[in-house]
Amino acid sequence: MNAPAWRIWLVAALVCGWGILTIRFVQTGSIPLAILSALLLITNAVTLWRLTKHGK
């Protein structure tokens, strides 16, 4: 799959953003929001990996 560069940058920014939010929610004690943010972080990280892996 040949993804456009803007999509890879967008997903990379989302991964960073969800990571920051996850850390913030853990620090403030909002565990349900931290879990939700962590799930979205993992989902976007897998998407980024699929977009950037070689051979596809």
N, CA, C and O atoms as a printed pandas DataFrame, in Angstrom:
     atom_number atom_name residue_name chain_id  residue_number  x_coord  y_coord  z_coord
0              1         N          MET        A               1    0.851   -1.169    0.000
1              2        CA          MET        A               1    0.000    0.000    0.000
2              3         C          MET        A               1    0.895    1.230    0.000
3              4         O          MET        A               1    1.743    1.396    0.877
4              5         N          ASN        A               2    0.699    2.080   -0.985
5              6        CA          ASN        A               2    1.467    3.313   -1.067
6              7         C          ASN        A               2    0.645    4.445   -0.474
7              8         O          ASN        A               2   -0.222    5.018   -1.134
8              9         N          ALA        A               3    0.928    4.750    0.766
9             10        CA          ALA        A               3    0.210    5.821    1.447
10            11         C          ALA        A               3    0.867    7.149    1.136
11            12         O          ALA        A               3    2.092    7.234    1.041
12            13         N          PRO        A               4    0.054    8.193    0.977
13            14        CA          PRO        A               4    0.657    9.515    0.775
14            15         C          PRO        A               4    1.398    9.964    2.036
15            16         O          PRO        A               4    1.074    9.557    3.152
16            17         N          ALA        A               5    2.386   10.802    1.824
17            18        CA          ALA        A               5    3.222   11.247    2.947
18            19         C          ALA        A               5    2.406   11.965    4.011
19            20         O          ALA        A               5    2.689   11.828    5.202
20            21         N          TRP        A               6    1.393   12.731    3.599
21            22        CA          TRP        A               6    0.591   13.472    4.579
22            23         C          TRP        A               6   -0.134   12.523    5.521
23            24         O          TRP        A               6   -0.327   12.851    6.691
24            25         N          ARG        A               7   -0.539   11.355    5.037
25            26        CA          ARG        A               7   -1.251   10.420    5.904
26            27         C          ARG        A               7   -0.307    9.804    6.941
27            28         O          ARG        A               7   -0.688    9.604    8.095
28            29         N          ILE        A               8    0.911    9.509    6.525
29            30        CA          ILE        A               8    1.899    8.964    7.462
30            31         C          ILE        A               8    2.213    9.997    8.540
31            32         O          ILE        A               8    2.302    9.656    9.720
32            33         N          TRP        A               9    2.381   11.263    8.139
33            34        CA          TRP        A               9    2.647   12.321    9.119
34            35         C          TRP        A               9    1.462   12.518   10.056
35            36         O          TRP        A               9    1.644   12.739   11.253
36            37         N          LEU        A              10    0.251   12.437    9.514
37            38        CA          LEU        A              10   -0.949   12.598   10.343
38            39         C          LEU        A              10   -1.048   11.493   11.386
39            40         O          LEU        A              10   -1.312   11.761   12.558
40            41         N          VAL        A              11   -0.837   10.257   10.963
41            42        CA          VAL        A              11   -0.917    9.135   11.904
42            43         C          VAL        A              11    0.215    9.215   12.925
43            44         O          VAL        A              11    0.012    8.891   14.095
44            45         N          ALA        A              12    1.396    9.639   12.503
45            46        CA          ALA        A              12    2.506    9.795   13.448
46            47         C          ALA        A              12    2.180   10.867   14.493
47            48         O          ALA        A              12    2.489   10.704   15.673
48            49         N          ALA        A              13    1.561   11.954   14.056
49            50        CA          ALA        A              13    1.163   13.009   14.994
50            51         C          ALA        A              13    0.095   12.497   15.954
51            52         O          ALA        A              13    0.113   12.831   17.139
52            53         N          LEU        A              14   -0.832   11.691   15.451
53            54        CA          LEU        A              14   -1.865   11.114   16.314
54            55         C          LEU        A              14   -1.263   10.179   17.356
55            56         O          LEU        A              14   -1.679   10.183   18.514
56            57         N          VAL        A              15   -0.284    9.380   16.946
57            58        CA          VAL        A              15    0.383    8.484   17.896
58            59         C          VAL        A              15    1.041    9.306   19.005
59            60         O          VAL        A              15    0.920    8.968   20.183
60            61         N          CYS        A              16    1.732   10.378   18.636
61            62        CA          CYS        A              16    2.369   11.235   19.641
62            63         C          CYS        A              16    1.325   11.874   20.551
63            64         O          CYS        A              16    1.492   11.909   21.770
64            65         N          GLY        A              17    0.265   12.372   19.959
65            66        CA          GLY        A              17   -0.779   13.019   20.743
66            67         C          GLY        A              17   -1.451   12.078   21.723
67            68         O          GLY        A              17   -1.662   12.439   22.881
68            69         N          TRP        A              18   -1.789   10.886   21.282
69            70        CA          TRP        A              18   -2.437    9.909   22.179
70            71         C          TRP        A              18   -1.470    9.461   23.266
71            72         O          TRP        A              18   -1.886    9.188   24.392
72            73         N          GLY        A              19   -0.179    9.381   22.937
73            74        CA          GLY        A              19    0.806    9.030   23.953
74            75         C          GLY        A              19    0.896   10.091   25.039
75            76         O          GLY        A              19    0.959    9.773   26.226
76            77         N          ILE        A              20    0.903   11.360   24.624
77            78        CA          ILE        A              20    0.957   12.462   25.582
78            79         C          ILE        A              20   -0.299   12.466   26.449
79            80         O          ILE        A              20   -0.219   12.629   27.667
80            81         N          LEU        A              21   -1.461   12.286   25.816
81            82        CA          LEU        A              21   -2.708   12.261   26.586
82            83         C          LEU        A              21   -2.753   11.085   27.556
83            84         O          LEU        A              21   -3.239   11.225   28.679
84            85         N          THR        A              22   -2.253    9.937   27.135
85            86        CA          THR        A              22   -2.230    8.771   28.026
86            87         C          THR        A              22   -1.409    9.073   29.270
87            88         O          THR        A              22   -1.841    8.789   30.387
88            89         N          ILE        A              23   -0.230    9.646   29.080
89            90        CA          ILE        A              23    0.623    9.990   30.215
90            91         C          ILE        A              23   -0.072   11.012   31.109
91            92         O          ILE        A              23   -0.032   10.892   32.334
92            93         N          ARG        A              24   -0.706   12.009   30.511
93            94        CA          ARG        A              24   -1.396   13.040   31.282
94            95         C          ARG        A              24   -2.529   12.459   32.117
95            96         O          ARG        A              24   -2.677   12.794   33.292
96            97         N          PHE        A              25   -3.335   11.580   31.502
97            98        CA          PHE        A              25   -4.472   10.998   32.218
98            99         C          PHE        A              25   -4.011   10.076   33.337
99           100         O          PHE        A              25   -4.663   10.000   34.379
100          101         N          VAL        A              26   -2.901    9.375   33.140
101          102        CA          VAL        A              26   -2.354    8.531   34.214
102          103         C          VAL        A              26   -1.891    9.418   35.368
103          104         O          VAL        A              26   -2.123    9.095   36.533
104          105         N          GLN        A              27   -1.242   10.526   35.049
105          106        CA          GLN        A              27   -0.749   11.429   36.099
106          107         C          GLN        A              27   -1.879   12.046   36.906
107          108         O          GLN        A              27   -1.743   12.249   38.112
108          109         N          THR        A              28   -3.002   12.349   36.245
109          110        CA          THR        A              28   -4.116   12.987   36.949
110          111         C          THR        A              28   -5.058   11.969   37.586
111          112         O          THR        A              28   -5.972   12.350   38.316
112          113         N          GLY        A              29   -4.850   10.698   37.323
113          114        CA          GLY        A              29   -5.661    9.656   37.943
114          115         C          GLY        A              29   -6.948    9.336   37.202
115          116         O          GLY        A              29   -7.820    8.667   37.755
116          117         N          SER        A              30   -7.088    9.792   35.976
117          118        CA          SER        A              30   -8.278    9.495   35.174
118          119         C          SER        A              30   -8.047    8.179   34.429
119          120         O          SER        A              30   -7.723    8.169   33.242
120          121         N          ILE        A              31   -8.220    7.084   35.144
121          122        CA          ILE        A              31   -7.874    5.775   34.582
122          123         C          ILE        A              31   -8.735    5.393   33.373
123          124         O          ILE        A              31   -8.178    4.892   32.396
124          125         N          PRO        A              32  -10.066    5.600   33.379
125          126        CA          PRO        A              32  -10.843    5.239   32.175
126          127         C          PRO        A              32  -10.379    5.994   30.930
127          128         O          PRO        A              32  -10.291    5.414   29.848
128          129         N          LEU        A              33  -10.085    7.275   31.081
129          130        CA          LEU        A              33   -9.593    8.043   29.936
130          131         C          LEU        A              33   -8.191    7.607   29.539
131          132         O          LEU        A              33   -7.848    7.634   28.357
132          133         N          ALA        A              34   -7.382    7.210   30.502
133          134        CA          ALA        A              34   -6.035    6.722   30.204
134          135         C          ALA        A              34   -6.117    5.422   29.402
135          136         O          ALA        A              34   -5.351    5.222   28.460
136          137         N          ILE        A              35   -7.044    4.543   29.778
137          138        CA          ILE        A              35   -7.217    3.282   29.050
138          139         C          ILE        A              35   -7.687    3.554   27.628
139          140         O          ILE        A              35   -7.180    2.956   26.678
140          141         N          LEU        A              36   -8.657    4.455   27.480
141          142        CA          LEU        A              36   -9.152    4.803   26.145
142          143         C          LEU        A              36   -8.040    5.400   25.286
143          144         O          LEU        A              36   -7.895    5.044   24.116
144          145         N          SER        A              37   -7.266    6.296   25.861
145          146        CA          SER        A              37   -6.163    6.905   25.126
146          147         C          SER        A              37   -5.107    5.871   24.742
147          148         O          SER        A              37   -4.553    5.921   23.645
148          149         N          ALA        A              38   -4.833    4.936   25.648
149          150        CA          ALA        A              38   -3.853    3.891   25.351
150          151         C          ALA        A              38   -4.342    2.995   24.212
151          152         O          ALA        A              38   -3.554    2.594   23.356
152          153         N          LEU        A              39   -5.632    2.683   24.200
153          154        CA          LEU        A              39   -6.177    1.871   23.108
154          155         C          LEU        A              39   -6.065    2.601   21.772
155          156         O          LEU        A              39   -5.707    1.999   20.760
156          157         N          LEU        A              40   -6.371    3.892   21.770
157          158        CA          LEU        A              40   -6.247    4.665   20.538
158          159         C          LEU        A              40   -4.785    4.808   20.119
159          160         O          LEU        A              40   -4.478    4.826   18.927
160          161         N          LEU        A              41   -3.887    4.910   21.095
161          162        CA          LEU        A              41   -2.455    4.952   20.804
162          163         C          LEU        A              41   -2.027    3.659   20.108
163          164         O          LEU        A              41   -1.330    3.704   19.094
164          165         N          ILE        A              42   -2.433    2.531   20.636
165          166        CA          ILE        A              42   -2.057    1.236   20.053
166          167         C          ILE        A              42   -2.650    1.078   18.658
167          168         O          ILE        A              42   -1.973    0.612   17.740
168          169         N          THR        A              43   -3.913    1.465   18.498
169          170        CA          THR        A              43   -4.562    1.358   17.190
170          171         C          THR        A              43   -3.834    2.185   16.139
171          172         O          THR        A              43   -3.584    1.714   15.030
172          173         N          ASN        A              44   -3.496    3.417   16.493
173          174        CA          ASN        A              44   -2.792    4.274   15.540
174          175         C          ASN        A              44   -1.363    3.812   15.305
175          176         O          ASN        A              44   -0.841    3.973   14.202
176          177         N          ALA        A              45   -0.721    3.243   16.313
177          178        CA          ALA        A              45    0.627    2.718   16.131
178          179         C          ALA        A              45    0.614    1.540   15.164
179          180         O          ALA        A              45    1.508    1.418   14.326
180          181         N          VAL        A              46   -0.378    0.683   15.270
181          182        CA          VAL        A              46   -0.494   -0.441   14.340
182          183         C          VAL        A              46   -0.763    0.075   12.927
183          184         O          VAL        A              46   -0.203   -0.440   11.960
184          185         N          THR        A              47   -1.612    1.081   12.810
185          186        CA          THR        A              47   -1.878    1.684   11.497
186          187         C          THR        A              47   -0.605    2.270   10.910
187          188         O          THR        A              47   -0.323    2.085    9.726
188          189         N          LEU        A              48    0.169    2.978   11.732
189          190        CA          LEU        A              48    1.429    3.548   11.263
190          191         C          LEU        A              48    2.390    2.461   10.824
191          192         O          LEU        A              48    3.065    2.603    9.805
192          193         N          TRP        A              49    2.458    1.373   11.584
193          194        CA          TRP        A              49    3.336    0.264   11.216
194          195         C          TRP        A              49    2.907   -0.335    9.873
195          196         O          TRP        A              49    3.747   -0.636    9.024
196          197         N          ARG        A              50    1.605   -0.503    9.688
197          198        CA          ARG        A              50    1.113   -1.059    8.415
198          199         C          ARG        A              50    1.390   -0.129    7.244
199          200         O          ARG        A              50    1.694   -0.585    6.142
200          201         N          LEU        A              51    1.285    1.181    7.482
201          202        CA          LEU        A              51    1.543    2.142    6.417
202          203         C          LEU        A              51    3.014    2.210    6.019
203          204         O          LEU        A              51    3.337    2.512    4.871
204          205         N          THR        A              52    3.900    1.932    6.966
205          206        CA          THR        A              52    5.330    2.132    6.698
206          207         C          THR        A              52    6.123    0.841    6.528
207          208         O          THR        A              52    7.315    0.896    6.227
208          209         N          LYS        A              53    5.492   -0.321    6.712
209          210        CA          LYS        A              53    6.283   -1.539    6.563
210          211         C          LYS        A              53    6.634   -1.756    5.104
211          212         O          LYS        A              53    5.877   -1.396    4.203
212          213         N          HIS        A              54    7.775   -2.341    4.895
213          214        CA          HIS        A              54    8.280   -2.504    3.525
214          215         C          HIS        A              54    7.684   -3.759    2.890
215          216         O          HIS        A              54    7.334   -4.721    3.573
216          217         N          GLY        A              55    7.583   -3.719    1.572
217          218        CA          GLY        A              55    7.086   -4.873    0.849
218          219         C          GLY        A              55    5.602   -4.842    0.562
219          220         O          GLY        A              55    5.079   -5.763   -0.064
220          221         N          LYS        A              56    4.915   -3.813    1.001
221          222        CA          LYS        A              56    3.471   -3.712    0.719
222          223         C          LYS        A              56    3.192   -2.466   -0.070
223          224         O          LYS        A              56    2.040   -2.195   -0.409
